[in-house]
Amino acid sequence: MAKEIQYSGCTISEDPCICFEQLSKKEQKFLDENTVKIKYKKGEIICKQGSYASHIMSVESGLVKVYIDDGINSLVLKMIPEGSLLGLSSVNEEYTTFQYSATSYIDTVVNQINIVAFRKLLNKNPGFAKSVIDILNAKSVQINSRFFCLTHKQSYGRLADIILCLADRVFKKREFDLPLSRKDLAELSTMSAETVIRMLKKFKEDDLIVMDGKKLKIVDYDRLKRISETG
């Protein structure tokens, strides 16, 4: 019997940089020699859609918003937590520019890897190349699932997705300081900030969550999960 497809609406990328474990000590040294560490304050632009891509990025710490825009409208593709890669589409030499923009949700540290050096490692190390391809495939599946959920889930399901993703994939606990503003949550769920505020109030009234300023606690994880799954 064919396995039923499960669409996860999680907006947070879950593709840890395990590809670097495939490198030899010599290759790791070569990578380190071609990497610089950059610190970004909250809200700073990390890369700009359409600009030349001279590097691949790995997020050492922080949280990053990845989005596309046409100068008028924008669409958030995903959030990138620490331990994930940015700019992998540019390893293809046909894509010499960044295909999206990225900004920091909170103070963030990014390692910039010279793209020529990165490509050299891909060509020399088959295990490293396969691991990078696996990450690219996982990113593609995530984006497809997210778009499916954005177009088929009701607003309550989309907001539940975001809260659960933050708990499960970023903080890995059910009580945390919410790093996103109501406007950020609205962008991620393709809703208005007013709608998000109203739904958060409803979640609190239904004893799904407790909020005190920036602190958020999931009170009824199972019920919130059902809302996420059923939309």
N, C-alpha and C positions, 0 to 999 in steps of 0.2 A: 504494500500500500504506500502511495506517495506521501511524503511528509508534508503536513499542512504548513504553508508559509505564514510566519509570524512577523507582522510589521511593527517594528519598534520606532516610536516617534521621538526617541531620545535625541536631543540636539547636541549632546556632548560627545565629541569624538573619543573613541576608546581604542587607540592604536599605539600602545607604548613602544618606545624606540628600541625594541629587542633586536632590531637589525644590527645594531652596533656590537652585539654579542658575537656576531659571526666574523668579526675582524680579528686578525692576528695582532700580536703586540706591536709588530712593525707597522702594520696598517693603522692601528689605533694611534700610534705616535705621529704618523703622517697626517691623520685626521686632525689631531690636536694642533699640529703646526699650521693647519689651514682653517682654524676656527677662532672666532673672536666672540667675547661675551658682551652683550649690550643690555643695559638696564633701561626699562621704560616705566614712566610714571603712569598712573591711572589716566586713561583717555588718550594716550599718545598713539599716533599712527605707527604701526610696525612695518607694514608694507602697503603700497598703493596700487590698486588695480591699473594695469596698463604700463607701469614702470618696468624698466629692465630688471630682470631677475639675475642677479650676480651671485646668489647664495641660496642654500637650503637652510631652513631654520628648525631648531629643536627648542621647545619650551622647557626651560629648566625649572622655573617656578612661576606661579601666577595663573591667569585665566585670560584667554584671548577670544575676541569676537571676529568671526570670519564672515564677510558679506560681499555682495555684488551690488553695484548701483549704476545708474545711467545719468547721474547728475541731478536727477529729480526724485526718483524713487529708489529705494534700496530693499534688499531681501537678505536677512541673516541666514546663512547656510548652516552654521554650526558654531559651537564653542569648543575651544581647544584648551584642555587642562595641561598641567605640567607632565612632562614625559612624552609629549606627542610632537609630530613633525608638521611643518608648514612649508608650502611651496613645492611639493613633490612633483606637481604637474610640469614644472620647468626642467626636470631631468631630461625630458624629451626636447631635443634641440630645435624642434619646430616651434616650440612655445618659449620664446625668448623673453616674454614679459609675464608678470604676475597676472593670473586669471581672476583674482579677487583682491579685496582689501582686507586688512586686519588691524584692529586696534586693541589696546589692553583694557580689560574690564577693571582690573586692579593692578597694583604695582607688579611688574612682570620682568623676568630675566630670560633672555633669548640667546641661544648660541647660534651664530651665523657661520655656516660652513661654506667655504668657497665652492661654487657649483662645478667648476672644472675638476677640482680634487674629488668631489663626490662622484662625478661621472667616471672618473678614473678608477675608483674603488668598485663601482658597479661593473665595469668591464673586466676587472681583474679577479673579482671574488664572486663566483656563482651563488654561493650560499647567502651572501650579503644581498645580491641582486634579487634572489627569490624572496627574501624577507621583505624587501622594499615593495616588490610586486604584491605580496600578500597585504601589506598595509594599504596600498593603493586600491586593491579590490575591496577591502573592508570599508574604506572611505566611500567608495562608490555605492556599496550596499546601504550604508548608513544614510547617505543623501537621498537615495531612492525611497527608502522607508520613511524618511522624514517628510518628503513631499507628499507621499501617499497619505500619511496621517494628517498633514496640514489641510489637505483637500477633502478628507473624508470624516475627520473627527469633529465633534462639537467643541465649543470653546472650553467647557469644563475639562474635557479630556486632554486638550492641548496644554492647559495650565498645569494639570496634574502631572503630565509628562515632564515638564520642566522641573517641578519641585522634586519629583522622584529621581530625575537624572542628577540633580545637584547632590542629593543625599547619597545616591548609590555610586556615582562615578567621580565626583570631585571630593566631597568631604568624607564619604564612606561612614557616615553616621546620620542619625535622624534628628539631630539638633545642631544647628550651625548658625553663624552670622551670614545673612543673605547679602552677597556682594553686588547684587543687581538692583537697580532702581525699578520703580513701577514702569517707567518708560522702556527700560531694557526688557523687562518681562513682556511688555506689549509687543515690542519688535520681534521677539523670539516666537511669540504665539500668533503673530499677525492679527492682533486685536488692538483696540484703543486702550490708552492708559486708564481711562474711566471704567472700561469693562473689566480690566484686570483688578482694579481696586474693589469693584463690586463683587467679583468672584472670590477674591481673597477674604472679604468680609463673610461671604456665604460659607466658605470652607471653615472659617472660625466658628460661625454659628452652628455648623453641623458637627462640630468637635472632630474635624479632620486634622486641623493644625492649630497651633497656638503661636501668636506673633506678639513680640514685645520690642518695638523699635525695629532694629535690624535682626534681632534674634528670631529664628523660626524653628519650631519643633513639630515634627510629624507625630500626631497623637494616634491616628488610626491608619497605619501603613496599608493594611490589607484592603480597606475600603477605598483608600486613595488609589491603590493599584487597580481595583476593579473599575473605577471611574476612568483611569488612563486607558485600560484595555477596551472598554466598551464605548468610549468617546462620549 
